[in-house]
Amino acid sequence: MKALEGRIAVVTGASRGIGKGIALELGAAGATVYLTGRTVVEGSAEFPGTIGGTAQEVEELGGKAVAVQCDHGDDDQIIALFDRVRKEQGRLDILVNNVFTAPKQRILQGGGFWEYPISIWDEILHVGCRGHYVASHEAVPLMIEQKEGLIVNISSFAGAAYAFNLAYGVGKAAVDRMARDMAYELRDHNVTCVSLWPGWVRTEHILQRAADGELPFSVENGESPRFTGRAVVAVATDPDRMARSGQVLVVNELGREYGFTDVDGRQPGSLPEQMGLSTPGSEGS
């Protein structure tokens, strides 16, 4: 029997990138994965990937997948998603808040916040922060009913150190704080809430930006999206996961602790190691 056999998961923003990697690993571990995104037709978005394509790959790995087109900027669509999960499954074990809308203005090369249109704030925080809150709001009653659950917010080191753009950093810091405060309010319901920091991930977006010469460093030694998925599975299958509730967890550090590797069998260097940043608890070490 697979580790997550019979478990129900929702992964938001899973057409491509980290969300796709997480959906694949949850499916491979036996979970039934409801995966969301807006892209249903290949070629209709800037980068390759569709929710149907991800669902097919989950099935090929032996998992079960339900692809749900959902715009996480629309509360009604999010509410409908969790109503569907309740009607079809009657339970929800894992929610991964991953969805993020990249702004139309490219922010990887930095620049002052005053040089960007004010709308970039809403582009970044509406889906990638508020959307997490709404999804969690709808998911938690299901978890409370069954007296257990796991919520994972996908964040980044930008929550603690400057990266790319002011609005981007504020959004990630907010996601981290959201996990911390949700953990506090859910501490008596056996629902674990954590924030997860991947390293430098070789997503379709990042690979294209690297090919365009927009990044100041190589992505060759970065992580695959599935490495983050393996971190989610490790936390989900840890019987003592409540001890982590409210924490920020670093994917690379979880790999060393739990003993999982990336798809190529290696332990990728962490983002702090690559860029000279510090991680929670590492000061003075």
PAGU-323116 format. One record per residue: z, y, x of N, C-alpha, C in turn. Coordinates in steps of 0.001 Angstrom, whole numbers, padded with zeros to 6 digits, always signed. Layout:
BEGIN
ZYXZYXZYX ...
//
This chain:
BEGIN
+000000-001190+000845+000000+000000+000000+000000+001243+000883 -000869+002185+000562-000944+003417+001345+000267+004298+001075 +000552+005166+002048+001787+005948+002025+001918+006845+000804 +000801+007376+000298+000846+008286-000847+000201+007689-002098 +000142+006379-002142-000407+005694-003322+000364+006105-004570 -000367+006513-005624+000257+006897-006880+000708+008338-006942 +000578+009052-005828+000986+010456-005801-000172+011354-006236 +000165+012463-006856-000829+013420-007349-000704+014711-006550 -001826+015183-006040-001827+016398-005224-002858+017385-005750 -002571+018664-005568-003533+019732-005806-003715+020478-004493 -004968+020619-004065-005287+021388-002857-006231+022506-003266 -005815+023737-003099-006655+024868-003499-007552+025297-002352 -008769+025718-002704-009714+026166-001687-010169+025046-000788 -010723+023990-001368-011042+022780-000604-012534+022503-000489 -013369+023503-000730-014812+023287-000551-015155+023047+000900 -014367+023645+001786-014656+023587+003220-013376+023926+003985 -013471+023950+005298-012387+024437+006138-011111+023622+006068 -009987+024316+006242-008689+023646+006285-008389+022940+004974 -008733+023553+003843-008488+022914+002551-009193+021575+002439 -010425+021537+002907-011159+020275+002890-010481+019245+003774 -010069+019662+004967-009400+018731+005873-008133+018159+005268 -007379+018989+004558-006153+018521+003922-006466+017547+002793 -007460+017881+001970-007845+016991+000868-008264+015620+001395 -009028+015610+002481-009485+014342+003053-008309+013484+003513 -007352+014089+004185-006228+013314+004703-005290+012848+003598 -005081+013675+002582-004263+013228+001454-004930+012065+000732 -006258+012170+000559-006982+011073-000069-006924+009805+000754 -007096+009938+002065-007053+008776+002952-005687+008103+002917 -004636+008904+002618-003278+008361+002539-002963+007778+001164 -003948+007813+000238-003784+007160-001050-003542+008059-002238 -003426+009378-002019-003143+010288-003134-004378+010501-004007 -004134+010828-005258-005180+011352-006127-005187+012860-005933 -006327+013392-005500-006385+014791-005094-007236+015606-006058 -006610+016584-006692-007343+017598-007442-007655+018705-006442 -008931+018915-006203-009319+019909-005208-010141+021005-005874 -009811+022235-005517-010425+023369-006201-011263+024219-005255 -012115+025005-005857-012958+025945-005136-013961+026531-006107 -014708+027489-005630-015712+028120-006482-017107+027551-006263 -017337+026932-005103-018695+026520-004745-019013+025136-005274 -020024+025059-006134-020450+023769-006676-021889+023437-006292 -022621+024424-005789-024016+024207-005393-024164+024535-003915 -024612+023568-003131-024811+023785-001703-025831+024894-001482 -025491+025791-000557-026386+026897-000257-026095+028159-001036 -025174+028081-002011-024866+029258-002820-023783+030131-002193 -023154+029647-001121-022135+030408-000415-022591+030660+001013 -021875+031541+001710-022271+031903+003073-022179+030721+004025 -021209+029830+003767-020990+028693+004652-021179+027390+003877 -021530+026300+004563-021763+025031+003870-020491+024453+003277 -020655+023637+002228-019531+022964+001609-019430+023240+000123 -019109+022207-000642-018887+022322-002081-017690+021460-002457 -017108+021721-003628-015992+020887-004051-016458+019462-004336 -017680+019329-004838-018213+017988-005086-018417+017213-003797 -018879+017903-002754-019065+017256-001465-017746+016789-000881 -016716+017617-000997-015397+017206-000513-014880+016017-001307 -015050+016058-002619-014586+014950-003454-015265+013644-003057 -016553+013699-002770-017272+012496-002361-016710+011942-001052 -016398+012826-000116-015851+012369+001164-014453+011779+000991 -013663+012345+000080-012353+011768-000210-012503+010342-000727 -013443+010152-001640-013687+008825-002201-014158+007849-001125 -014977+008322-000209-015470+007469+000880-014342+007020+001797 -013275+007804+001854-012114+007449+002666-011137+006551+001911 -011498+006192+000685-010652+005305-000105-009692+006011-001042 -009787+007326-001123-008914+008079-002011-009554+008330-003360 -008830+009027-004210-009336+009427-005516-009392+010948-005555 -010479+011493-006074-010660+012936-006060-011142+013438-007409 -010647+014608-007777-011094+015308-008978-011452+016723-008552 -012741+017039-008572-013193+018369-008175-013125+019306-009379 -012440+020441-009215-012258+021393-010307-012722+022770-009842 -013769+023278-010476-014194+024631-010152-013138+025599-010659 -012638+026433-009758-011565+027348-010131-011627+028593-009262 -011625+029734-009895-011521+031016-009211-010039+031390-009215 -009405+031360-008049-007966+031610-007980-007617+033085-008051 -008606+033906-008328-008349+035290-008666-008209+035504-010159 -008331+034420-010927-008276+034463-012382-007098+033622-012857 -006054+034257-013350-004850+033539-013773-005155+032456-014798 -006023+032751-015745-006310+031784-016807-006912+030503-016248 -007755+030628-015231-008346+029437-014632-007291+028612-013886 -006350+029282-013236-005278+028564-012541-004396+027842-013554 -004049+028528-014622-003221+027912-015664-003921+026697-016259 -005228+026820-016491-005994+025700-017045-005998+024508-016092 -006051+024777-014801-006025+023704-013799-004760+022866-013938 -003613+023517-014006-002361+022760-014055-002106+022161-015433 -002644+022775-016471-002607+022137-017796-003386+020829-017757 -004511+020839-017058-005321+019621-016943-004572+018535-016171 -003926+018923-015084-003162+017949-014308-002059+017341-015165 -001370+018175-015926-000307+017665-016795-000859+016680-017829 -001968+017038-018457-002540+016177-019500-003072+014871-018929 -003721+014936-017758-004355+013746-017199-003414+012871-016380 -002397+013469-015765-001537+012708-014856-000070+012695-015271 +000379+013742-015945+001781+013802-016357+002748+014084-015233 +002238+014345-014027+003109+014618-012898+002326+015366-011813 +003048+015942-010888+002436+016576-009722+003425+016467-008576 +002980+015881-007483+003861+015640-006345+003684+016638-005216 +002445+017100-005011+002146+017958-003866+001222+019089-004304 +001589+020308-003949+000704+021459-004111+000485+022069-002743 -000776+022214-002356-001112+022894-001110-001828+024193-001457 -001143+025304-001226-001715+026626-001459-002495+027040-000215 -003788+026816-000261-004632+027086+000896-005697+028144+000639 -006066+028358-000608-007222+029197-000936-007088+030592-000326 -008219+031111+000152-008251+032421+000796-009657+032972+000657 -009744+034244+000351-011051+034881+000261-011266+035755+001481 -012244+035412+002290-012567+036243+003448-013202+037536+002954 -012737+038678+003450-013295+039949+002980-014748+040115+003389 -015463+040923+002623-016874+041171+002939-017012+041817+004311 -016062+042681+004670-016089+043291+005996-015523+042295+006997 -016214+042082+008096-015745+041133+009097-014585+041739+009878 -013462+041029+009906-012252+041585+010487-011874+040950+011820 -012618+039939+012265-012222+039215+013469-012255+040080+014718 -013017+041143+014694-013100+042001+015867-012105+043155+015809 -011223+043149+014812-010160+044131+014749-010623+045490+014266 -009887+046530+014674-010151+047884+014194-008983+048390+013373 -008804+049706+013317-007704+050290+012566-007861+050121+011069 -006744+050010+010367-006797+049784+008922-007482+050939+008203 -007399+052134+008775-008017+053304+008147-009542+053270+008248 -010069+052373+009082-011508+052255+009247-012141+051312+008231 -011310+050620+007468-011792+049691+006454-011610+050320+005071 -012403+049912+004105-012178+050400+002742-010840+049907+002209 -010223+050667+001351-008931+050285+000781-009023+048937+000065 -010184+048627-000461-010370+047393-001229-010096+046130-000413 -010103+046244+000920-009877+045053+001740-008472+044498+001505 -007533+045383+001172-006168+044936+000859-006186+043962-000311 -006868+044316-001379-006918+043461-002564-007731+042199-002310 -008801+042314-001537-009604+041138-001223-008771+040071-000523 -007918+040496+000393-007142+039548+001182-005909+039052+000428 -005185+039958-000231-003905+039577-000823-004002+039037-002245 -005060+039345-002966-005109+038918-004364-005192+037400-004477 -006181+036806-003848-006336+035355-003915-005407+034656-002923 -005387+035138-001679-004668+034444-000621-003167+034627-000634 -002647+035405-001554-001195+035570-001669-000774+035457-003141 -001272+036358-003967-000920+036306-005383-001375+034994-006021 -002544+034507-005617-003031+033240-006152-002086+032086-005845 -001427+032132-004684-000441+031108-004328+000773+031182-005267 +001172+032411-005561+002322+032605-006449+002022+032037-007842 +000848+032342-008363+000505+031880-009710+000405+030350-009739 -000231+029763-008731-000339+028302-008676+001044+027662-008607 +001913+028206-007785+003267+027661-007667+004030+027809-008980 +003848+028948-009624+004501+029203-010916+004141+028132-011936 +002894+027694-011914+002429+026682-012873+002768+025258-012432 +002863+025037-011128+003128+023693-010608+004597+023299-010689 +005479+024249-010468+006901+023944-010333+007506+023265-011559 +007193+023668-012788+007796+022961-013926+007515+021455-013914 +006329+021058-013504+006024+019627-013403+006928+018955-012376 +007140+019612-011253+007964+019038-010192+009429+018979-010593 +009902+020001-011268+011292+020008-011714+011549+018873-012691 +010589+018622-013567+010739+017544-014547+010930+016194-013878 +010230+015966-012766+010325+014673-012091+011374+014683-010977 +012012+015845-010790+013112+016009-009830+012689+015821-008374 +011447+016161-008067+010996+016152-006673+009605+016776-006596 +009251+017219-005402+007929+017780-005185+007855+018470-003837 +006642+018828-003451+006394+019503-002181+005356+020592-002398 +005690+021807-001955+004741+022915-001952+004529+023341-000516 +003267+023396-000103+002911+023810+001253+002028+025044+001158 +002472+026133+001766+001654+027341+001860+000966+027358+003220 -000349+027404+003226-001067+027486+004488-001096+028944+004942 -000484+029192+006071-000372+030540+006593-000970+030576+007998 -000441+031440+008867-000919+031490+010254+000064+032276+011101 -000140+032227+012403+000700+032969+013329+000627+034474+013082 -000360+034904+012317-000469+036329+011986+000706+036805+011150 +001485+035871+010602+002679+036256+009879+003760+036811+010787 +003631+036557+012097+004654+037010+013039+004098+037842+014181 +002794+037775+014405+002180+038507+015514+000856+039083+015052 +000500+040252+015554-000710+040925+015091-001944+040059+015321 -002800+040012+014319-004079+039301+014434-005085+039927+013481 -006164+040420+014023-007352+040833+013281-007223+042155+012518 -006227+042239+011615-006230+043349+010665-004858+043459+010010 -004433+044683+009703-003119+044899+009097-002957+044115+007800 -003921+044196+006899-003803+043526+005605-003716+042013+005770 -004444+041481+006747-004404+040043+007004-002993+039618+007407 -002384+040359+008331-001043+040030+008776-000009+040156+007680 -000110+041213+006874+000825+041393+005766+000713+040226+004783 -000515+039803+004509-000719+038688+003588-000084+037409+004083 -000226+037119+005372+000350+035893+005928+001870+035965+005977 +002410+037132+006327+003865+037287+006323+004422+037095+004907 +003696+037590+003921+004132+037437+002533+004127+035974+002107 +003122+035234+002539+003041+033809+002215+004222+033054+002826 +004590+033418+004059+005741+032783+004705+007035+033092+003938 +007194+034356+003565+008397+034738+002831+008429+034068+001455 +007273+033905+000854+007200+033247-000443+007754+031827-000357 +007353+031097+000686+007850+029732+000854+009363+029722+001042 +009857+030665+001823+011295+030743+002077+012079+031001+000799 +011615+031956-000003+012359+032305-001211+012175+031289-002326 +010997+030665-002401+010820+029578-003365+011766+028435-003018 +011907+028156-001720+012815+027094-001297+014244+027385-001741 +014650+028643-001626+016004+029032-002037+016206+028808-003538 +015250+029224-004334+015399+029111-005783+015239+027669-006273 +014581+026820-005459+014351+025430-005863+015269+024443-005154 +016252+024965-004433+017097+024097-003598+017869+023048-004403 +018149+023326-005673+018902+022367-006492+017992+021429-007278 +016679+021535-007067+015732+020720-007834+014975+019708-006971 +015364+019574-005725+014734+018613-004817+013245+018878-004617 +012872+020148-004664+011488+020547-004404+011449+021267-003060 +010683+020713-002136+010561+021260-000791+009445+022297-000743 +009710+023434-000113+008694+024473+000060+008649+024856+001536 +007479+024775+002130+007335+025146+003534+006074+025976+003721 +006043+026697+004820+004839+027410+005229+004328+026741+006485 +003028+026554+006574+002433+025784+007673+001489+026655+008475 +001677+026660+009796+000826+027428+010696-000087+026503+011485 -001358+026414+011131-002313+025712+011998-002533+026510+013276 -003196+025887+014236-003604+026610+015434-004954+027264+015190 -005766+027303+016244-007116+027864+016127-008022+026753+015613 -008426+026844+014355-009095+025732+013675-010604+025921+013669 -011311+024859+013987-012775+024905+014034-013353+024735+012619 -013155+025747+011804-013738+025739+010461-015201+026176+010544 -015910+026020+009438-017303+026463+009393-017406+027963+009669 -016465+028715+009146-016442+030162+009326-016253+030522+010797 -015253+029925+011426-014955+030241+012826-016077+029789+013750 -016639+028633+013506-017734+028147+014348-018944+029079+014274 -019213+029611+013074-020334+030529+012941-020047+031841+013652 -018821+032336+013519-018469+033587+014195-018528+033414+015717 -018133+032243+016186-018210+031973+017622-019667+031949+018078 -020520+031318+017264-021946+031264+017603-022575+032651+017613 -022038+033547+016786-022546+034920+016722-021956+035811+017815 -021077+035242+018647-020477+036005+019735-019413+036985+019298 -018772+036740+018144-017789+037679+017613-016361+037366+018029 -016139+036262+018735-014786+035892+019120-014569+036137+020608 -013378+036597+020984-013109+036918+022384-012726+035717+023237 -012685+034528+022630-012337+033333+023391-013036+032126+022782 -013016+031017+023520-013704+029805+023096-012902+029067+022023 -013619+028377+021151-012953+027538+020152-013061+026068+020508 -013545+025791+021707-013812+024412+022115-012572+023539+022038 -011412+024097+022399-010182+023307+022428-009340+023476+021162 -009950+023995+020114-009225+024189+018873-008983+022898+018115 -008398+023032+016941-008059+021896+016099-009144+021662+015051 -009289+020425+014624-010155+020157+013482-009373+020446+012209 -010050+020719+011099-009331+020943+009836-008469+019749+009418 -008853+018556+009813-008097+017372+009406-006761+017249+010132 -006615+017940+011260-005340+017924+011964-004251+018551+011087 -004576+019644+010409-003633+020241+009462-003358+019284+008308 -004394+018570+007850-004191+017590+006794-003206+016511+007192 -003271+016086+008438-002342+015065+008912-000915+015593+008971 -000775+016895+009231+000555+017501+009200+001118+017495+007782 +000280+017809+006801+000723+017801+005404+001158+016396+004999 +000385+015389+005367+000746+014007+005044+002064+013630+005704 +002254+014050+006946+003492+013721+007660+004709+014299+006952 +004619+015547+006522+005743+016156+005806+005933+015494+004448 +004829+015225+003750+004913+014635+002411+005551+013253+002427 +005397+012523+003513+005922+011155+003591+007263+011079+004318 +007798+012212+004711+009085+012249+005400+010211+012203+004363 +011043+011168+004375+012119+011085+003375+013161+012187+003528 +013203+012840+004680+014163+013909+004915+013517+015296+004868 +012422+015429+004164+011667+016677+004188+012447+017856+003605 +013397+017604+002704+014165+018716+002132+014908+019498+003204 +015209+018849+004308+015890+019543+005402+015007+020631+006005 +013699+020552+005769+012752+021533+006289+012466+022661+005292 +012965+022549+004089+012588+023488+003042+012937+024923+003437 +011960+025808+003229+012118+027209+003561+011665+027567+004962 +011254+026569+005745+010896+026808+007131+009407+027090+007316 +009095+027743+008430+007727+027846+008926+007536+026710+009913 +006527+025879+009687+006258+024724+010538+004927+024909+011250 +004891+024578+012532+003686+024719+013341+002994+023360+013437 +001730+023307+013086+001001+022041+013008+001055+021277+014317 +000798+021951+015428+000784+021270+016715+002153+020669+017044 +003201+021384+016715+004543+020885+016981+004871+019682+016099 +004396+019701+014866+004586+018548+013986+003850+017326+014529 +002664+017552+015115+001928+016444+015709+002739+015755+016794 +003367+016544+017641+004190+015972+018709+005415+015252+018131 +006025+015858+017102+007234+015278+016529+006964+013983+015781 +005920+013997+014931+005628+012816+014117+004705+011817+014811 +004041+012249+015872+003200+011336+016630+001782+011188+016129 +001289+012129+015325-000113+012047+014902-000980+012891+015827 -002241+012541+015899-003197+013259+016749-004347+013778+015904 -005231+014536+016541-006426+015018+015860-007420+013870+015744 -008530+014122+015076-009507+013066+014818-010114+012495+016098 -010067+013264+017191-010601+012774+018451-009532+012120+019326 -008333+011942+018772-007275+011244+019486-006433+012110+020411 -006700+013400+020455-005935+014252+021377-004949+015135+020625 -004019+015691+021386-003105+016701+020876-003665+018063+021277 -004227+018828+020348-004785+020127+020713-003706+021070+021227 -004065+021920+022159-003144+022957+022581-002843+023871+021405 -001596+024273+021270-001216+025132+020149-001778+026531+020342 -001811+027282+019265-002288+028657+019349-001436+029502+020290 -000095+029347+020284+000680+030116+021258+000270+029803+022699 +000005+028542+022973-000421+028156+024322-001783+028749+024657 -002639+028844+023674-003982+029370+023903-003986+030884+024074 -003111+031579+023330-003198+033027+023271-001950+033754+023759 -000961+033010+024280+000229+033645+024812+001174+034192+023772 +001152+033633+022567+002049+034071+021506+003298+033196+021512 +004339+033665+020865+005561+032872+020740+005604+032208+019389 +006376+031132+019288+006551+030427+018017+007995+030562+017581 +008290+030308+016301+009662+030443+015813+010629+029591+016642 +011671+030219+017134+012679+029476+017883+012374+029311+019351 +011214+029821+019821+010846+029589+021213+011299+030713+022137 +011839+031808+021572+012230+032934+022397+013305+032499+023388 +013091+032871+024626+014060+032561+025653+013944+031165+026208 +012994+030351+025706+012837+028994+026196+011956+028962+027412 
//
